Structures are given as C-alpha cells and as structure tokens.
Amino acid sequence: MAHVLLPREILPADGRFGCGPSKIAPAHLQALAGPGSALLGTSHRQAPVKDLVGQVRAELSQLFRLPHGYEVILGNGGSTAFWDAAAFGLIEKRSQNLVFGEFGGKFAAAAKTPWLEAPDVRKADPGTSTVAEAVEGVDVYAWPHNETSTGVSTPITRVNGDEGALTVIDATSAAGGIDFSVHQADVYYFAPQKNLGSDGGLWFALVSPAAIERIERIAASGRYIPEFLSLKNALDNSRLNQTLNTPALATLFLLDKQLDWILSSGGLQWADARTRESSRALYEWAEASEFATPFVADAADRSPVVVTIDFDASVDAAAVAKSLRANGIVDTEPYRKLGRNQLRIATFVSIDPDDVRQLIRCIDYTLERLG
Ligand SMILES: *Cc1c(COP(=O)(O)O)cnc(C)c1O
C-alpha cells in the first residue's frame, strides 16, 4: 500500500518513538564524538573511565535519592544478564514473579533453575496488572515497574513477607521516568537504553543493605556461581568503580550525559511530570477518538512512559506504522508477540512533549488519508 506523505509542518523534530533502544539526545551523541572521543579507546582500568563510572554511580544515587546504606552496582550484559545473576546470587530458595507481559515472564523463566524451588508465578492478562501476595517461603518478590511489552505500570510497594524477604523491581523502561520511593524496594535494576537515553550492554542496580547482605551470604554459601554472573563480584568491582570485564564505554558516556541533563532540569519529579504530559496527550487523544482506545483499560495501570493504543477493525495499525515509518517516524509498531492491532509509543523523558503532539497530528493525518 502506498504511504501517506506527511506535510513538513506537522512532523516532529525527532521521529524516534521506539521503546528501546530509544531516542538518544542528539547533543549527547555530538558530545560522544567531541569530548567523548578522548575517552573511547582508552583503558577501563585507568582514571578517566573509573572516574566516569564513579560519576554515573553518584548521579544515580542523587537522582533516586538513595537512603543511607544503599549502593549502586553495575555489570555487563543488560537486564537479561541480571535475571540470571539474580537466579544465581539473589534468590535464596524461591521467588514470586508477577507476570503481565513478556519481560516479567522472562525473569520468571530465569528463576526456574535446578537449585531453586519452582517460582510462585502470578499471571495476569496483558494490559492488566496484578499485585504481590506475601507467601511463606518466598524470599524474593519480583515484578516490573513498567511492563514495556504492554504499557502497564505498577506501584512500587514493599512486600511484607517472611523476615528478610526482598522486593526486586525491573525498572529497565521506568528508571528515571517515573517517580517513586526507593525505600519501597531492595533492588531496583535497569539497563540504560530506554528512558535513560543511552545505549545497551550494561545493567545497573540500586541495592539496599538487606540485598547486599543477601548477595554476600549466598556468595559465601558454596553455591556454584559463574564469575560473569556473580553479584558479589559486581558489588566488589562496583565499589572500585569498575566491572569484571570491559564495559561499554559509549553507554557509560551517554548515560552520564542523560543523568546530568535530568538532574539539572529538576530530577525525578521533573522527569515524571514530563513523561506524564506526553503520555496524557496520547491517552486523551485515544479516548476522544472514534477508532482508537487505550489498550490498558484501567487508567490507574496506564504507563506514563510506554503508551499502547488499540485500533478498531476499520483501521490497519500496521499500515499506519508503516506509513509513519516512510516519513521518518519510526518504531511505533506494537510489541511483536502481543499480536494486536495497535501502536506502541514511547514517551520517555528524552522525547519532547511537543514532538508527541506533532505525532498525534501525523497519526490523524494518516488515518484520514489511509481510509
Ligand atoms: C528491554 C527490557 C528488558 C531487557 O533489557 P536488555 O538490556 O535488553 O536485556 C528487561 N526488562 C524490561 C522491563 C525491558 O523493557
């Protein structure tokens, strides 16, 4: 099908609306090619890179207002590696995993191992959420702050289960875009290629004193843990502002720029207000539209950072996404395995609310002309 040519005056300044890897601020990319070029290609065991790691750790502590005793740790392999690391070194006997989309499901799958009891998996249909329930014998309660595959976000509230049980939150797409109280979590982990506007390859985790104690106890227990997936190793190296093996230097550089930008703009509260402004524009548009409805029925579950919009049978959402793409507006397709007649739009902090309003004009224009 021929695509609709969009008039220039309604185009967003930046056409990247994907949920990850997501838009990186052009100024940060320019800085990478400028001052960053003195850093790339230099040793990660020398002061310039270690100082950068230290700065990123300090900025994350500041952004998330870390309470005394919490630490920022990091390692290689992104959030997917963190799931395996958690199965080896954070879950003592059994986890409870809330699953209401792909990413929660992937952690639940990683928690099925020969050395752990089968996880207590609590499933809810895509587009809805569910809450943790204290269960005897569960020592890790795990769920995503924002389920990127469906656009559902959940409140972060500590689970008062067995003594010492940990609340472990996947914040890969939420971190730095949704305000919350880190006191309510023991582990808040993420990779920086989504709301944090950097590139992939690393994971970061904010860990409470109870989580640190757990990591150290399991590491000392004699359980087999591969070196690359050892949280104890990550903890020890992070305290020295380094990683076990070579980190992605460009990812660290771009993350530092993004954190500096968010902090100097007003921090987490400011970022939260900005993502809510962008997402509200889309939800209000969908609610008022004849053909569109927010996929997430309960307004309280609707994510401020990932907006999913269903279309009725009169609209071919895939054709809309394809037509937008031909105009340089990319990655509005839904999560591939969800299989819905849907657009999924990131409203991360890097994305300008004005660009979201322009995108809405582009969608309207396309809908009128695709017929
Ligand atoms: C993207 C994503 C992941 C996977 O992150 P990787 O760094 O690619 O492993 C995990 N959880 C959530 C919520 C995500 O959005």
The ligand as an SDF file (V2000), in Angstrom:
LIG
                    3D

 15 15  0  0  0  0  0  0  0  0999 V2000
   14.0630   -4.0500   27.4780 C   0  0  0  0  0  0  0  0  0  0  0  0
   13.6990   -4.6420   28.7850 C   0  0  0  0  0  0  0  0  0  0  0  0
   14.4560   -5.6790   29.3380 C   0  0  0  0  0  0  0  0  0  0  0  0
   15.6310   -6.2960   28.6100 C   0  0  0  0  0  0  0  0  0  0  0  0
   16.7300   -5.4450   28.6590 O   0  0  0  0  0  0  0  0  0  0  0  0
   18.1190   -5.8930   27.9700 P   0  0  0  0  0  0  0  0  0  0  0  0
   19.0980   -4.8590   28.4380 O   0  0  0  0  0  0  0  0  0  0  0  0
   17.8990   -5.8920   26.5050 O   0  0  0  0  0  0  0  0  0  0  0  0
   18.4430   -7.2470   28.4880 O   0  0  0  0  0  0  0  0  0  0  0  0
   14.0900   -6.1570   30.5730 C   0  0  0  0  0  0  0  0  0  0  0  0
   13.0170   -5.6630   31.2330 N   0  0  0  0  0  0  0  0  0  0  0  0
   12.2690   -4.6630   30.7330 C   0  0  0  0  0  0  0  0  0  0  0  0
   11.1160   -4.1380   31.5320 C   0  0  0  0  0  0  0  0  0  0  0  0
   12.5880   -4.1290   29.4950 C   0  0  0  0  0  0  0  0  0  0  0  0
   11.8440   -3.1310   28.9920 O   0  0  0  0  0  0  0  0  0  0  0  0
  1  2  1  0
  2  3  1  0
  2 14  2  0
  3  4  1  0
  3 10  2  0
  4  5  1  0
  5  6  1  0
  6  7  2  0
  6  8  1  0
  6  9  1  0
 10 11  1  0
 11 12  2  0
 12 13  1  0
 12 14  1  0
 14 15  1  0
M  END
$$$$
